[in-house]
Amino acid sequence: MPDYDAILVGSGINSLACAAMLARSGKRVCVLERNDWFGGAIKTAEITEPGFHHDVFSAWHPLWVGGAAHAQLGDDLAARGLEYLNTDLPTATAFPDGHASFLLRTAEGNADELGPEWPGVLQRFFPNADLAFGVLGTELWGRGGLSLGLKAYRRLGRTGTAAFTGELLQTSRDWLEKTFASERAHGLLAPWVLHTGLGPDAATSGFMTQVIAVAVQEGGMPIPRGGGAKLVDALVRLIGDHGGVAETGKDVERVLVQAGRAVGVRTTEGETVTATDAVICCVTPTQLYQRLLADAGVPPEVAEGARRFRYGRSEMQIHFALSEPARWDGDERLNRTAIVHLTPGLDGVSRAVNEAERGLLPVEATVVVGQPLTIDPSRAPEGKGILWIQLQELPWHVKGDAAGDLDVGEGRWSERLRERYADRIQTRLAKHIPNLESKILRRVVLSPADLQAANVNLRHGDPYGGALTLDQNFLWRPFPRNPGHATPVEQLYQIGASTWPGPGLGAGSGVIVAEELLRPPPAERAMAKVRSLLGREHA
């Protein structure tokens, strides 16, 4: 008898959500994680000073709290100690001239901040919000995508559906400039496209800008009390409580394939684990096709598609432990805001993206300043400060410095280059936070190379699982030769940021595959339909 019904390779949020849904439905599941922690890009650790609990990689959970996985599992997770905290000041942009703009939790407040155009944005968005969010939670290459398309067609008609699709493809620049007169509004919203792996001049970035703006207004910026790892802990506990197994230190080196079907996995220690229904890999195409399926006879066109899969811009994380909270110049609300972007505005974001994509260190990168203590004071000793810094516009291979100041050597992310570029960011931060440099207890910087070393799926320091250009997005993610979550190997599925609906902590791909595996067989569905019809006739 096989060991389990389903094996999940990797323990990212998609994998844990999928495993929890399967286990809760009575399936025997096993999660195998190569690192010594569960959660993939979710990790909370005292990496600076004792008592300072930093979310090392990802940190903010609006996609999780607003997603289908939380809707189904939230009560069970709360019963296992997970508590979410929120704020009325989710995000802002601080501009070089000392002014700031805020995205708030009310439509009225956002009309004051963004301009009189904001109510019209909401009036146009909400009637078809189910279609917009449906796109982000549906297996587009399958029954779900077809059903969603038919729903749009019935509601909007042919020309309306074409217009909706066209608006979905527009850039953030086009949408912002035609919608808002205020350049401050552009600068407030444009940085958010970076959190989707896009830039403001990329196709579909306008759609993502709208979705995020509405989602932040409606849902805020929730985080778990005590750190992001509390979500992971609750999911692992839920899996175990329903008979599932989750193990760290288990590096899977092969998916075992017999007669075209995935039947299990083998670890680097030679252990074989077998499964009846599915092997589900929360990995990149590089890991799946070039390692786990290296000798499985994958069709040549699929193997070539995986080989040509492209990774996006790299990321850097900077963590500060401070002897007192950061004190911002300008609007006092900045001291109470969860996430503050530093940027000159829309053109500044665009310029930094362009420089990074040409292999250059940006002169003026968009700086994401996370302030978790504004929501959860328990993460640091009383009276102290934490800053979580993210830079999403960096090259993997560094050809030069756009400012002409830094010697990039051979173009690798050495310790020296990492620290010198972090110095540039710290200097910019200090112009907005005067007490920053005098109150630093310790600074820890993670370069793109450090991120890749920490997690094999953060390839090239790309936190978004691969470039999200149109040919690797929506219907075509992970790549056109094998879109969707099924693979050429029967009973083998791919989930995670490299698959639709892409990156973030919403666990969308995990939910999609779990629901597919829990779907009754065709014969059982047909019998249920017959019974339903007979019941109506007798009634």
C-alpha positions, 0 to 999 in steps of 0.5 A, spaced: 500 500 500 502 506 498 505 511 504 500 516 502 494 519 498 498 525 496 506 528 497 507 535 497 514 537 495 516 544 498 512 547 504 511 554 501 504 557 502 501 554 496 503 547 499 501 548 506 494 550 504 493 545 499 496 539 504 491 542 509 485 542 505 487 535 503 488 533 510 482 536 513 478 532 507 481 525 510 486 524 505 493 522 507 498 527 506 506 528 507 509 535 506 517 534 505 521 540 506 529 541 504 530 547 509 530 546 516 524 551 517 517 550 514 514 556 510 518 557 504 519 565 503 515 565 510 520 565 516 520 569 522 527 569 526 531 574 530 536 575 525 539 582 528 538 582 536 535 578 541 528 579 542 527 582 535 523 578 531 524 579 523 520 577 517 526 575 513 523 574 506 515 576 505 511 579 511 504 582 509 498 578 508 493 581 505 492 576 499 492 571 504 486 574 509 482 576 502 483 569 499 480 562 498 484 558 503 483 563 508 476 563 507 476 555 508 481 554 513 481 561 517 477 558 523 481 552 524 487 556 524 484 561 529 483 555 533 490 553 533 493 560 535 493 564 529 491 571 530 491 577 525 492 584 526 490 590 522 491 598 521 487 604 518 494 606 515 496 601 510 500 604 506 503 611 503 508 614 499 514 619 501 516 623 496 523 627 495 520 634 497 518 631 504 510 631 502 507 624 502 500 621 500 496 615 503 492 610 501 487 609 507 481 604 509 475 608 507 473 611 500 472 618 502 479 618 505 482 616 499 478 621 495 481 626 499 488 623 498 487 620 490 483 626 488 475 626 486 476 621 480 477 615 486 469 614 487 468 613 479 474 608 479 470 604 485 463 605 481 466 602 475 470 596 479 465 593 483 460 591 479 465 586 475 469 585 482 467 578 481 470 577 474 476 581 476 478 577 483 475 571 479 481 571 474 486 571 480 483 565 483 481 560 477 485 555 473 484 559 467 487 553 462 481 549 464 473 548 466 474 554 471 477 559 465 472 557 460 466 558 466 469 565 467 469 567 460 462 565 459 460 568 465 463 575 463 460 574 456 453 573 458 453 579 463 457 584 458 456 581 451 461 581 446 464 588 445 463 588 453 467 582 454 472 585 449 473 591 453 474 588 459 479 584 456 483 590 453 483 593 460 486 587 463 492 588 459 493 595 459 499 598 463 499 601 470 502 608 466 496 608 461 491 607 467 494 612 472 495 617 467 488 617 464 484 616 470 488 621 475 490 628 474 494 628 480 501 626 480 501 624 487 496 619 486 500 616 480 506 616 485 502 613 491 499 607 486 505 605 481 510 602 486 505 597 488 505 593 481 512 591 483 509 587 489 506 583 483 513 582 479 511 587 474 513 594 472 508 600 471 510 600 463 508 592 463 502 589 460 497 587 465 500 592 470 494 597 470 489 591 472 494 589 478 494 596 480 486 597 480 486 590 484 491 592 489 488 599 490 481 596 492 484 590 496 488 595 500 482 599 501 477 594 503 482 589 507 488 593 509 495 590 511 494 584 516 499 581 519 499 575 524 501 577 531 508 574 533 510 574 525 509 571 519 511 564 521 505 563 526 501 562 519 506 557 518 505 554 525 498 553 525 497 550 518 503 545 520 499 543 526 492 543 522 495 538 517 498 534 523 491 534 527 488 531 521 493 525 520 498 528 515 505 528 516 510 534 515 518 534 515 524 538 514 530 536 512 528 532 507 531 534 500 527 530 494 531 529 488 527 525 484 519 524 482 518 517 481 515 515 475 512 509 472 508 508 466 507 515 465 504 516 472 507 519 478 508 514 484 512 517 489 519 521 490 526 519 492 530 523 497 537 525 497 538 520 503 535 514 498 528 514 502 523 512 497 516 515 499 510 513 495 503 516 493 496 513 490 493 520 488 498 525 486 505 528 487 504 536 488 511 540 487 511 547 490 517 549 485 520 553 479 520 550 472 527 549 473 527 545 479 521 541 476 524 539 469 531 539 470 532 536 477 526 532 479 524 530 472 531 529 469 530 522 467 523 521 466 522 522 459 518 529 459 516 531 452 522 534 448 518 541 447 516 541 454 523 540 457 525 546 452 520 550 454 522 549 461 529 550 459 527 557 456 523 559 462 525 566 464 526 569 471 525 576 473 528 582 477 532 580 483 531 583 490 534 585 496 532 585 503 535 590 509 533 589 516 534 594 521 534 593 529 533 600 532 534 602 539 528 607 538 522 607 533 523 610 526 521 618 527 519 620 520 520 627 517 513 631 514 506 628 515 506 625 522 502 619 520 508 616 516 510 614 523 504 609 524 503 607 517 505 599 515 508 600 509 511 606 506 514 607 499 520 612 497 520 614 490 520 620 486 513 618 483 511 614 477 517 616 472 521 614 478 519 607 479 519 606 471 526 609 471 529 604 476 525 598 473 528 600 466 535 600 469 535 594 473 532 590 467 539 593 463 543 590 468 544 596 472 544 598 479 538 603 480 540 610 482 534 611 485 531 605 487 523 604 489 524 603 497 519 599 500 519 601 508 515 596 512 514 598 519 511 591 523 511 595 529 505 599 527 501 593 527 504 588 532 508 591 538 510 584 540 515 583 535 521 587 538 523 589 546 518 595 548 521 602 546 525 599 540 524 599 533 524 595 527 524 596 519 523 591 514 526 594 507 525 591 500 528 593 494 525 589 488 529 593 482 535 589 482 539 585 476 542 578 478 548 580 473 550 587 475 553 590 469 554 597 472 552 602 476 547 607 473 550 612 478 557 611 476 559 610 484 560 603 485 565 598 482 561 592 481 567 588 479 565 581 475 558 583 476 557 578 482 553 580 488 559 580 493 559 581 500 562 588 499 557 590 493 551 588 497 553 592 503 555 598 499 549 598 495 545 598 502 549 604 504 546 608 498 539 606 500 540 607 508 543 614 506 536 615 502 532 613 508 536 617 513 533 623 509 526 621 511 528 618 518 533 623 521 534 619 527 535 612 523 543 612 523 544 614 530 539 609 533 541 602 529 543 597 533 544 592 527 543 592 520 543 585 516 542 585 508 540 579 504 543 580 497 540 576 491 545 571 492 543 570 499 536 569 497 538 564 492 542 560 497 537 561 502 531 558 498 533 554 491 526 557 489 528 564 489 532 563 483 537 569 481 534 572 487 527 573 484 522 572 489 516 572 484 517 565 481 519 567 474 518 573 470 511 575 469 511 578 462 505 576 458 508 570 455 509 567 462 503 570 465 495 568 466 493 563 461 501 562 459 504 561 466 508 557 467 510 557 460 506 556 453 508 549 452 505 547 459 500 552 462 496 550 468 498 546 474 497 539 470 504 536 467 506 531 462 506 526 467 500 523 470 498 525 477 504 530 477 502 537 479 506 544 479 504 549 484 507 555 487 509 562 484 511 560 478 504 558 476 498 561 476 495 566 479 503 567 480 506 570 486 504 572 493 501 569 499 494 568 497 495 560 496 491 560 489 495 555 486 494 550 492 487 551 492 486 550 485 490 543 485 486 541 492 479 542 489 481 539 483 483 533 487 477 533 491 473 533 486 468 527 485 470 522 479 466 524 473 461 517 474 460 519 481 458 527 479 454 524 473 450 519 478 449 525 483 446 529 477 441 523 476 439 523 483 438 530 483 434 530 477 430 524 480 429 528 486 426 534 483 421 529 479 418 526 485 418 532 489 
